[in-house]
Amino acid sequence: MHVPPRSCLLNEMEMKRNMCNKVFLAVAFLAWNMNIAAQPQTEATPKYVILITIDGMRAEMVDDPLMPSPFLKMMSREGMRISKVIGIPPAATYPSHTTLVTGEVPAKHRVFYNRPFLWNKDTARISYWYADSIAVSTIWQKAHEAGMKTASLFWPVSTGSPYIDYNVPEFWSLDYSCDQMEYIKPFCTPIGILDELESNACGKLDTITYQAGSMQRDGRTAAMANYLMNHYQPRLTTIHLITTDYSQHDHGTMSQQLLFDVGSVDHAVGSILENLRLTHRMDSTVVIVCGDHGFCDYSQVVSPNVWLTRAGLLSEKPGGEWKACFYGGGNTSFLYLHKGDDKKTIKRIRRLLDQLPYNERQLFRVVEKEELTAKGADPAAVLALEPMVGVAVANDRIEEPVRQQKGGTHGFVSGQDATTLIAYGAGIAPSRQDSIRQTDIAPWILRMLGVSE
């Protein structure tokens, strides 16, 4: 039997892969531009809206009978369930949360990643914390300007917002040895609100009782939300529950710790529902629970900056000389050029990628500028590398470009890590819907509140 040489096999496989990529892009663009995801429609005319995000929420957390989520299952059964929420590029916590409160893609709201790309400077300890990073109006602003009280607990990119009446933002000190909860008190509004919550709702918050990724955090956040609702009656409240993100990053999409954490966030949601019933507000409130993104398991990590450093295009440490840099915003690496019109460098990088060994080149697809623009990614990015499912990206510059490692990740451009949504409460009839866009949620909330978009 004649066996073709390996080079011919690789060429044939490369041709098939390129053809599949072209078909995939054609379908992706068609789906994106045809607006196949209808906007949610309800009969709800609530007085109050509570938007709760469960960080890394996947449909399986609701649908899988083995998941300890009785409250989420009840809400899904008796309320509106939208199976898939199509996110933005990249599907990462800070840009996704900003889309949830603006209805815009990153190219418009200008929060592109969790941490900004600082042009080859170290960004390891900096995030988009401040609300003035958002370049468009938010649902907090529109509700506030309509005369409504607003509240928010640990929502990303909310620090310093003048439109949140009761605000405990997601924010922390770069000095990790300090008491983080004491540090953020001057950034909470009104001044003294966190002391009030500690005294009357949740108890003293410290590195033990409110550690990031700790199950205690979910219950205490719910207690704060209930106190604010009972004493100040905000018409719009946004709440960020984070525990499930930590366990999925560390252990993937199915682990004993994740089961614990799903039970924790479910209990937090349930305690908010119980408080609404006890205070006779359930029939005047809509509670929306959704994720900012989903998750995918991975067993390999690819670090494309290693290829650039080896080619002399990027310094081994941030701050040095560079011509190009990949930046992993979520699970997609976006390429930036020191000089945006450096055609010579981009041509060199394309050739470098094309000439990679097959076992490395097969781990990702190149996302061209046109697709990034159509989906609302950072306009400064020249192209991006999106890994295949099962592969994560990293910003490492030295060592090996590919390593074996297991965990969970999110931040794709193509939507493999979609999240889900449940709405329950005033005027919400049991219904099912296949999909919506994440950009549809903010306008929907404003319509429910009777606020002009």
C-alpha positions as MATLAB code, in Angstrom:
seq = 'MHVPPRSCLLNEMEMKRNMCNKVFLAVAFLAWNMNIAAQPQTEATPKYVILITIDGMRAEMVDDPLMPSPFLKMMSREGMRISKVIGIPPAATYPSHTTLVTGEVPAKHRVFYNRPFLWNKDTARISYWYADSIAVSTIWQKAHEAGMKTASLFWPVSTGSPYIDYNVPEFWSLDYSCDQMEYIKPFCTPIGILDELESNACGKLDTITYQAGSMQRDGRTAAMANYLMNHYQPRLTTIHLITTDYSQHDHGTMSQQLLFDVGSVDHAVGSILENLRLTHRMDSTVVIVCGDHGFCDYSQVVSPNVWLTRAGLLSEKPGGEWKACFYGGGNTSFLYLHKGDDKKTIKRIRRLLDQLPYNERQLFRVVEKEELTAKGADPAAVLALEPMVGVAVANDRIEEPVRQQKGGTHGFVSGQDATTLIAYGAGIAPSRQDSIRQTDIAPWILRMLGVSE';
ca = [
       0.000    0.000    0.000;
       1.348    3.375   -0.976;
       1.660    5.765    1.955;
       2.079    9.444    1.008;
       4.964   11.278    2.667;
       4.219   13.097    5.940;
       4.637   16.503    4.284;
       1.822   15.663    1.848;
      -0.400   14.489    4.665;
       0.235   17.707    6.566;
      -0.457   19.816    3.487;
      -3.735   17.973    2.913;
      -4.730   18.339    6.560;
      -3.791   22.024    6.474;
      -5.987   22.543    3.383;
      -8.913   20.825    5.092;
      -8.403   22.870    8.239;
      -8.265   26.126    6.252;
     -11.450   25.148    4.439;
     -13.180   24.398    7.752;
     -12.023   27.749    9.112;
     -13.463   29.547    6.076;
     -16.796   27.741    6.440;
     -16.800   28.496   10.169;
     -16.143   32.204    9.549;
     -18.873   32.403    6.927;
     -21.408   30.847    9.302;
     -20.216   33.012   12.190;
     -20.556   36.233   10.218;
     -23.988   35.191    8.905;
     -25.268   34.387   12.384;
     -23.809   37.591   13.821;
     -25.175   39.908   11.169;
     -28.634   38.315   10.818;
     -29.409   39.006   14.501;
     -30.694   35.473   15.025;
     -30.843   36.060   18.788;
     -34.166   37.739   19.499;
     -34.452   40.250   22.296;
     -36.255   39.061   25.441;
     -39.874   40.132   25.699;
     -41.958   39.952   28.870;
     -45.173   41.309   30.304;
     -43.266   42.447   33.366;
     -43.830   45.926   34.763;
     -41.946   45.625   38.049;
     -41.169   48.321   40.559;
     -37.794   46.749   41.363;
     -35.211   44.935   39.257;
     -32.364   42.928   40.786;
     -29.641   41.804   38.363;
     -27.442   39.051   39.831;
     -24.411   37.683   38.014;
     -22.981   34.295   38.895;
     -19.428   34.492   37.612;
     -18.805   31.673   35.139;
     -22.438   30.506   35.127;
     -23.051   27.657   32.684;
     -26.400   26.191   31.604;
     -25.395   22.898   33.219;
     -25.469   24.557   36.635;
     -29.236   24.850   36.180;
     -30.072   21.881   33.958;
     -27.908   19.113   35.391;
     -29.960   17.249   38.037;
     -26.739   16.512   39.919;
     -26.009   20.194   40.421;
     -27.139   21.446   43.876;
     -29.161   24.384   42.556;
     -32.801   24.014   43.706;
     -33.545   27.747   43.660;
     -32.097   28.247   40.176;
     -33.994   25.192   38.956;
     -37.237   26.525   40.451;
     -36.693   29.947   38.857;
     -35.966   28.303   35.508;
     -39.062   26.114   35.754;
     -41.446   28.854   36.879;
     -39.920   31.852   35.120;
     -38.254   32.825   31.850;
     -35.279   30.726   30.807;
     -32.925   31.762   28.016;
     -30.642   28.848   27.258;
     -27.766   30.728   25.666;
     -26.515   34.280   26.128;
     -24.116   35.123   23.295;
     -21.285   37.150   24.756;
     -18.780   39.710   23.536;
     -15.091   39.411   22.594;
     -13.488   38.435   24.797;
     -15.982   36.782   27.138;
     -14.190   37.935   30.284;
     -15.477   39.270   33.599;
     -14.873   43.020   33.303;
     -15.832   43.653   29.655;
     -18.816   41.298   29.988;
     -20.098   42.973   33.147;
     -19.726   46.329   31.427;
     -21.751   45.077   28.460;
     -24.444   43.895   30.879;
     -24.920   47.432   32.254;
     -24.481   49.304   28.951;
     -25.830   47.085   26.186;
     -22.718   47.862   24.139;
     -19.739   45.911   22.851;
     -16.201   46.693   24.066;
     -15.379   48.809   20.999;
     -18.051   51.239   22.249;
     -17.903   50.981   26.035;
     -14.040   50.829   25.954;
     -13.501   48.216   28.662;
     -11.631   45.646   26.625;
     -10.236   43.204   29.192;
     -10.072   42.651   32.941;
      -6.709   44.398   32.919;
      -5.870   47.025   30.289;
      -3.157   46.374   27.754;
      -0.489   48.961   28.577;
       1.718   48.633   25.510;
       4.365   46.232   26.809;
       4.199   47.423   30.402;
       3.395   45.181   33.368;
      -0.385   44.952   33.937;
      -0.387   42.073   36.419;
      -1.803   44.124   39.298;
      -3.993   46.671   37.525;
      -7.638   46.335   36.498;
     -10.401   48.446   34.975;
     -11.731   49.384   38.409;
     -13.171   52.848   37.834;
     -16.588   53.628   36.409;
     -15.206   56.533   34.398;
     -13.463   53.934   32.216;
     -16.891   53.326   30.660;
     -17.343   55.542   27.603;
     -21.137   55.226   27.301;
     -24.093   55.600   29.638;
     -25.094   52.763   31.972;
     -28.380   51.466   33.325;
     -27.325   52.939   36.684;
     -27.049   56.372   35.080;
     -30.348   56.175   33.232;
     -32.247   54.869   36.243;
     -30.640   57.459   38.516;
     -31.426   60.300   36.126;
     -35.022   59.071   36.007;
     -35.211   59.651   39.765;
     -34.702   56.042   40.859;
     -32.445   54.859   43.669;
     -29.731   52.441   42.588;
     -27.495   49.998   44.453;
     -24.585   47.757   43.532;
     -22.468   45.166   45.329;
     -19.002   44.184   44.100;
     -19.760   44.921   40.460;
     -16.667   45.306   38.246;
     -15.899   48.763   36.798;
     -18.223   50.547   39.237;
     -15.779   52.348   41.559;
     -16.570   56.054   41.805;
     -19.827   55.932   39.851;
     -21.916   59.017   40.697;
     -25.040   57.166   39.563;
     -25.004   54.386   42.174;
     -26.582   55.611   45.406;
     -25.461   52.625   47.507;
     -22.240   51.209   46.117;
     -19.743   48.667   47.444;
     -17.550   48.235   44.349;
     -15.183   45.490   43.272;
     -11.885   47.132   44.143;
      -8.731   46.269   46.006;
      -5.359   47.611   47.088;
      -2.178   46.721   45.227;
      -0.661   46.121   48.667;
      -2.021   42.645   49.227;
      -0.851   42.621   52.850;
      -3.297   45.345   53.869;
      -6.843   44.846   55.179;
      -8.645   44.960   51.840;
     -12.125   45.589   53.257;
     -10.887   48.526   55.328;
      -9.071   49.800   52.240;
     -12.188   49.971   50.065;
     -14.382   51.759   52.643;
     -13.505   55.286   51.374;
     -14.508   54.135   47.880;
     -17.962   52.954   48.996;
     -20.897   55.350   48.740;
     -22.347   56.884   50.702;
     -19.434   57.145   53.122;
     -20.048   54.782   56.014;
     -22.303   52.377   54.095;
     -19.916   49.419   54.469;
     -19.656   50.020   58.221;
     -23.455   50.112   58.318;
     -23.698   46.839   56.423;
     -21.148   45.165   58.695;
     -23.034   46.330   61.791;
     -26.537   45.464   60.608;
     -26.334   42.834   57.888;
     -23.257   40.719   57.287;
     -20.911   40.996   60.251;
     -17.258   41.974   60.134;
     -15.657   41.406   56.738;
     -12.005   40.340   56.602;
      -9.708   37.892   54.833;
     -11.413   34.977   56.596;
     -15.061   35.958   56.406;
     -14.943   37.530   52.949;
     -12.076   35.907   51.100;
     -12.327   35.911   47.306;
     -13.465   32.467   46.222;
     -14.826   31.639   49.680;
     -18.368   30.317   50.094;
     -18.855   32.664   53.049;
     -18.641   35.558   50.623;
     -21.795   34.609   48.704;
     -23.998   34.461   51.785;
     -22.683   37.721   53.194;
     -23.192   39.478   49.852;
     -26.811   38.299   49.846;
     -27.255   39.601   53.396;
     -25.982   43.022   52.278;
     -28.378   43.020   49.325;
     -31.321   42.172   51.572;
     -30.456   44.956   54.014;
     -30.222   47.536   51.223;
     -33.551   46.416   49.777;
     -35.306   46.462   53.150;
     -33.943   49.811   54.342;
     -33.415   51.865   51.174;
     -35.587   50.213   48.484;
     -33.345   50.761   45.441;
     -35.317   50.368   42.227;
     -32.281   48.852   40.476;
     -29.721   46.627   42.194;
     -26.739   44.869   40.599;
     -24.930   42.074   42.451;
     -21.805   40.084   41.516;
     -21.319   36.595   43.012;
     -17.843   35.275   42.241;
     -17.192   31.927   43.934;
     -17.937   29.655   40.961;
     -15.334   31.434   38.834;
     -12.512   30.459   41.182;
     -13.310   26.759   41.413;
     -13.731   26.392   37.646;
     -10.433   28.117   36.886;
      -8.658   25.875   39.369;
     -10.425   22.559   38.816;
     -12.387   22.747   35.568;
     -16.095   22.455   34.923;
     -16.813   19.435   37.126;
     -15.261   18.991   40.541;
     -16.403   18.505   44.095;
     -15.417   22.089   44.901;
     -17.583   23.377   42.057;
     -20.563   21.451   43.469;
     -19.956   23.152   46.822;
     -19.747   26.557   45.131;
     -22.864   26.080   43.003;
     -24.720   25.228   46.180;
     -23.295   28.370   47.763;
     -24.391   30.790   45.038;
     -27.755   29.040   44.752;
     -28.311   29.553   48.476;
     -27.376   33.228   48.132;
     -29.943   33.679   45.352;
     -32.494   31.762   47.416;
     -31.984   33.995   50.442;
     -32.645   37.063   48.277;
     -35.868   35.482   46.990;
     -36.905   34.552   50.526;
     -36.328   38.108   51.730;
     -38.481   39.455   48.907;
     -41.293   37.114   49.901;
     -41.009   37.920   53.608;
     -41.140   41.668   52.870;
     -44.000   41.234   50.369;
     -41.986   42.526   47.403;
     -41.834   39.384   45.276;
     -44.897   40.429   43.287;
     -43.284   43.807   42.484;
     -39.739   42.609   41.733;
     -38.025   40.890   38.828;
     -34.864   38.967   39.690;
     -32.567   38.269   36.755;
     -29.766   35.747   37.247;
     -27.197   35.340   34.511;
     -23.517   34.730   33.969;
     -20.881   36.981   32.531;
     -19.392   34.049   30.614;
     -19.305   30.274   30.669;
     -16.309   27.953   30.958;
     -14.419   25.316   29.000;
     -11.943   22.739   30.281;
      -8.382   22.725   28.972;
      -5.399   20.387   29.130;
      -2.832   22.446   27.187;
      -1.634   26.050   27.358;
      -0.166   27.953   24.427;
       1.940   31.104   24.943;
       2.278   32.904   21.583;
       4.555   35.603   22.987;
       7.280   32.963   23.253;
       7.335   32.839   19.460;
       7.723   36.642   19.340;
      10.565   36.762   21.865;
      12.402   33.993   20.030;
      12.012   36.003   16.817;
      13.402   39.150   18.458;
      10.096   41.021   18.186;
       9.368   41.283   21.924;
      11.438   41.788   25.061;
      11.574   38.904   27.530;
      10.241   41.189   30.267;
       7.642   43.978   30.041;
       9.098   47.436   29.493;
      11.817   46.533   27.011;
      12.125   47.064   23.282;
       9.324   45.552   21.238;
       7.684   45.543   17.844;
       4.720   43.290   18.588;
       2.981   41.730   21.586;
       0.162   39.243   22.069;
      -2.151   40.012   24.964;
      -4.325   37.293   26.423;
      -7.644   38.926   27.173;
      -9.550   35.922   28.413;
      -8.887   32.877   26.278;
      -7.991   34.795   23.125;
      -4.611   36.411   22.388;
      -4.924   39.790   20.690;
      -1.972   41.074   18.690;
      -0.767   44.665   19.126;
       1.978   46.409   17.179;
       4.286   49.068   18.619;
       3.653   50.954   15.388;
       0.137   50.343   14.213;
       0.992   50.546   10.506;
       4.052   48.278   10.719;
       3.224   46.116    7.701;
       6.666   44.551    7.674;
       6.281   43.193   11.199;
       2.763   41.856   10.659;
       3.920   40.105    7.493;
       6.771   38.561    9.444;
       4.407   37.373   12.181;
       2.043   35.775    9.672;
       4.941   33.915    8.126;
       6.131   32.860   11.590;
       2.678   31.464   12.414;
       2.399   29.663    9.080;
       5.750   27.977    9.605;
       5.072   26.657   13.107;
       5.294   22.900   13.618;
       1.950   21.234   12.979;
       1.504   20.190   16.618;
       1.634   23.894   17.579;
      -0.203   25.424   14.605;
      -3.209   23.145   15.032;
      -3.909   24.551   18.506;
      -5.432   27.836   17.321;
      -7.057   29.724   14.493;
      -6.198   33.231   13.340;
      -9.048   35.686   13.867;
      -8.735   38.432   11.292;
      -9.330   42.138   11.851;
     -12.647   42.038    9.977;
     -14.144   39.509   12.390;
     -12.833   41.358   15.436;
     -14.355   44.598   14.144;
     -17.700   42.958   13.368;
     -17.941   41.597   16.896;
     -16.831   44.766   18.669;
     -13.347   43.926   19.950;
     -10.589   46.458   20.633;
     -10.021   48.394   17.377;
      -6.292   48.611   18.143;
      -5.865   44.834   17.894;
      -4.434   43.791   14.510;
      -5.587   40.170   14.694;
      -6.105   37.526   17.350;
      -5.338   33.881   18.030;
      -8.284   31.887   19.325;
      -7.314   28.462   20.669;
      -9.287   25.337   19.998;
     -11.511   24.046   22.800;
      -9.283   22.196   25.234;
      -6.502   24.760   24.927;
      -5.863   27.906   27.002;
      -3.687   30.924   26.203;
      -1.141   32.674   28.432;
       1.043   35.794   28.259;
       4.312   34.019   29.141;
       7.327   35.165   27.089;
       9.976   32.567   27.883;
      10.148   28.805   28.477;
       8.164   26.622   26.042;
       5.363   27.892   23.796;
       3.153   24.897   24.649;
       2.849   23.165   28.009;
       0.586   20.569   29.590;
      -1.721   21.934   32.269;
      -5.335   21.367   33.322;
      -8.026   23.768   34.473;
     -10.917   25.861   33.219;
     -10.908   28.944   30.998;
     -13.132   31.419   29.184;
     -12.785   34.371   26.841;
     -13.304   32.923   23.372;
     -14.346   35.044   20.395;
     -16.573   32.372   18.837;
     -18.896   31.771   21.792;
     -17.933   28.275   22.951;
     -18.194   29.603   26.497;
     -21.695   31.074   26.310;
     -23.606   31.661   29.523;
     -27.309   31.420   30.384;
     -30.080   33.545   31.945;
     -33.135   33.172   34.185;
     -35.750   35.848   34.941;
     -38.285   35.349   37.721;
     -40.854   37.469   39.481;
     -43.399   40.186   38.703;
     -45.136   39.590   35.382;
     -42.693   36.885   34.276;
     -44.652   33.957   32.851;
     -43.026   30.532   32.386;
     -41.331   30.595   28.981;
     -38.318   29.302   27.087;
     -36.121   31.079   24.591;
     -33.125   29.702   22.737;
     -30.744   32.656   22.719;
     -30.202   36.378   23.093;
     -27.171   38.599   22.877;
     -25.554   39.939   26.013;
     -26.059   43.404   24.529;
     -29.861   42.882   24.707;
     -30.019   42.667   28.497;
     -29.445   46.329   29.473;
     -32.160   47.696   27.116;
     -34.538   45.013   28.380;
     -33.971   46.059   32.014;
     -34.575   49.705   31.144;
     -37.828   48.809   29.366;
     -38.998   46.876   32.440;
     -38.261   49.909   34.632;
     -40.029   52.218   32.200;
     -36.835   54.192   31.573;
     -36.045   55.611   28.151;
     -33.180   53.832   26.384;
];
